[in-house]
Amino acid sequence: VREVRARGAIPLVGDQRWSRSYRQSVEKIVASIAPAAGAAWAALTSASSGEPRIVLRTHESWSKSFAPVATLLGAGSDDVLYLPSPPVSSLSLFSIAHAEVVK
């Protein structure tokens, strides 16, 4: 993810447990979108309504939450947080983005 962000590209994390048809569905969606200026992170919805959707976030839309979340958790740059969620989840991506800023 760090390398993708360093190139100015938008990371979208997949999951090796996805079926081939689900992966193809996601790839089709990715090929059909043109990210808006400022998009920095991409996350998938749960697909509970059928097809997954991609949610594009600006860095600022998440970074504004970093300080309040750190305060709520009582977490600092030396703390470790165990987050048992799949890497593809938006919660995991938010945590990765947060860790990159706080480090």
C-alpha positions as CSV (number, residue, x, y, z in Angstrom):
1,V,0.0,0.0,0.0
2,R,2.8,2.4,0.9
3,E,4.4,1.9,-2.6
4,V,1.2,2.5,-4.4
5,R,0.6,5.7,-2.4
6,A,4.2,6.8,-3.0
7,R,3.5,6.6,-6.7
8,G,0.4,8.7,-6.3
9,A,-1.9,5.9,-7.2
10,I,-5.0,4.8,-5.3
11,P,-4.6,1.5,-3.4
12,L,-7.5,-1.0,-3.5
13,V,-6.8,-4.1,-1.5
14,G,-8.2,-7.5,-2.7
15,D,-8.7,-10.7,-0.9
16,Q,-7.2,-14.1,-2.0
17,R,-10.4,-15.8,-0.7
18,W,-12.5,-14.1,-3.3
19,S,-14.1,-16.4,-5.9
20,R,-13.0,-15.9,-9.5
21,S,-16.3,-14.4,-10.5
22,Y,-16.2,-11.9,-7.6
23,R,-12.7,-10.9,-8.5
24,Q,-13.8,-10.4,-12.1
25,S,-16.7,-8.3,-10.9
26,V,-14.4,-6.0,-8.9
27,E,-12.0,-5.8,-11.8
28,K,-14.8,-4.7,-14.1
29,I,-15.9,-2.0,-11.7
30,V,-12.3,-0.7,-11.3
31,A,-11.9,-0.6,-15.1
32,S,-15.2,1.5,-15.4
33,I,-14.4,4.3,-13.0
34,A,-12.4,7.5,-13.4
35,P,-11.3,8.7,-10.0
36,A,-12.0,12.3,-9.1
37,A,-9.1,14.6,-8.4
38,G,-7.9,14.2,-4.9
39,A,-8.9,10.5,-4.5
40,A,-6.3,8.8,-2.4
41,W,-7.9,5.6,-1.0
42,A,-10.4,3.1,-2.4
43,A,-12.5,0.6,-0.4
44,L,-15.1,-1.9,-1.4
45,T,-18.6,-2.1,0.1
46,S,-19.8,-5.4,1.4
47,A,-21.8,-6.1,-1.7
48,S,-24.9,-6.8,0.5
49,S,-27.0,-5.1,-2.2
50,G,-25.6,-7.4,-5.0
51,E,-22.5,-6.1,-6.6
52,P,-19.7,-4.5,-4.6
53,R,-19.2,-0.8,-5.0
54,I,-16.0,1.1,-4.7
55,V,-15.9,4.1,-2.3
56,L,-13.2,6.6,-3.1
57,R,-11.9,8.7,-0.3
58,T,-9.6,11.7,-0.2
59,H,-6.7,11.6,2.2
60,E,-8.3,14.6,4.1
61,S,-11.6,12.8,4.5
62,W,-9.8,10.2,6.7
63,S,-7.0,12.3,8.1
64,K,-9.5,14.6,9.8
65,S,-10.6,11.6,11.9
66,F,-7.1,10.5,13.0
67,A,-6.7,12.7,16.0
68,P,-10.2,12.1,17.4
69,V,-9.8,8.3,16.9
70,A,-6.4,8.4,18.6
71,T,-7.9,10.3,21.5
72,L,-10.9,8.0,21.7
73,L,-8.6,5.0,21.8
74,G,-6.0,6.6,24.0
75,A,-3.5,5.5,21.3
76,G,-0.2,7.1,20.4
77,S,2.6,6.5,17.9
78,D,4.3,3.9,20.1
79,D,1.1,1.8,20.7
80,V,0.1,-1.3,18.8
81,L,-3.5,-2.0,18.0
82,Y,-4.8,-5.4,17.1
83,L,-7.4,-5.2,14.4
84,P,-8.9,-8.5,13.4
85,S,-10.4,-7.5,10.1
86,P,-9.7,-8.6,6.6
87,P,-7.2,-6.4,4.7
88,V,-9.9,-5.6,2.2
89,S,-12.1,-3.9,4.7
90,S,-12.4,-0.1,4.9
91,L,-11.6,-0.3,8.6
92,S,-8.2,-2.0,7.8
93,L,-7.5,0.6,5.1
94,F,-8.4,3.5,7.5
95,S,-6.0,1.9,10.1
96,I,-3.2,1.7,7.5
97,A,-3.7,5.3,6.5
98,H,-3.8,6.3,10.1
99,A,-0.6,4.4,10.9
100,E,1.2,6.0,8.0
101,V,0.5,9.5,9.4
102,V,1.1,8.8,13.0
103,K,4.4,6.9,12.6
